């Protein structure tokens, strides 16, 4: 078992990444060009810090299944994005690092019939894995947990996304 991750150090580049992604117009442009399905579904980054991210997915016509709840794929998209924006932020500066989802587990607890907010508090572990990969040149994995809560605060689903990070050779 790895020791707890140290809090990541903020830099002007990381702050600029957060400002860009949290700007509503730039966020929509990012989603349109990089993740069009998420953009159409209405997935949005609500908050982003060094340590955590919150991403929402609405309950609407484009996200619902025949059982009148949010389709599991839309929930998965938002859950992955909550950890993915943290990974993107921590790999956006410094030497290049590739990132890839290598595992996904999910527990569905309650029917999703309102806007669902997925929070991933694993920014420090992600930053540590990226830093270790850069330092050693070897791959590192992190299992990030994204917990989805409905409008009343009840847990709807818990996703465990395993990310792999590997520093690219120059």
Buried (B, 14 or more C-beta within 10 A) or exposed (E): EEEEBEEBEEEEEBEEBBEEBBEEEEBEEBBEEEBEEBBEBBBBBBBBBBBBBBBBBBBEEEBBEEEEBBBEEBBBBBBBBBBBBBBBBBBBBEEEBEBEBEEEEBEBEBEBBBBBBBBBBBBBBBBBBBBBBBEEEEBBBBBBBBBBBBEEEEEBBBBBBBBBBBBEEE
